[in-house]
Amino acid sequence: MRLYYNEAGVTLYHGDGLEVLASLADGSMGIVPLDPPYAMVPNAKNGADDGAAGTSGAPIRLLCELLQGARRVLSSGGVAPLICDWRRVPDVSYLATLFGFRIATCVAWTRSTPGMGGFFRSSWDPVLVLSMGEPTCKDRAGIRNTIQVNAPRPKVHPYEKPPALWAHVFSRVPPTTVFDPCAGVGSSMLAAVACGHNWMGAEIDERYCEIAASRAGSRPERTE
């Protein structure tokens, strides 16, 4: 791994997220968003089965290593929002509890533009909010566990998520440090900064590191 960008509360590494995760101190993070490149067959992206449409199936080993690492680096009350596919919620929930997580809540990510489907066309995904014990929350405000925001169009990363999705969860947590082991083009970074957090991330593909670093350099100043 190598340091790719480090300015004003934003740190990006070019390298394997698991390697960077292993280098972090125990209990040093308040949020670890999880959206790794899972594979699940059969599945479809733009109508074609490609075996990697962002769902939480195989490879189980990758998910288990991420869960184990996230649990170690999260502080007491820290959260790990995990984007999941509705078909694998039982599997992923079971694995999360095996690694000592509490399933604090589930956020429904809904979209006005439906995806592919037969009996019904998919227009939502669950985000399991895993926590280390009782999650630390900023306040007791009555925030709904749903968010409607469409996926970015056009995408610059195959499984890019909208920053507003991450921000819906991050905004409930007092200022802390976020570590994203699968940073992609920095959507979680934009959300973290907007919510007043410091951010660290790792991305294995340098072309996406370049985009994330560019976004970091042009982001608005913090408002807090």
Secondary structure, 3 states (H helix, E strand, C coil): CEEEEEECCEEEEECCHHHHHHHCCCCCEEECCECCCCCCCCCEECCEECCCCCCCCCCHHHHHHHHHHHHHHEEEEEEEEEECCHHHHHHHHHHHHHCCCEEEEEEEEECCCCCCECCCECCEEEEEEEECCCCCCCCCCCCCCEEECCCCCCCCCCCCCCHHHHHHHHCCCCCCEEEECCCCCCHHHHHHHHCCCEEEEEECCHHHHHHHHHHHHCCCCCCC
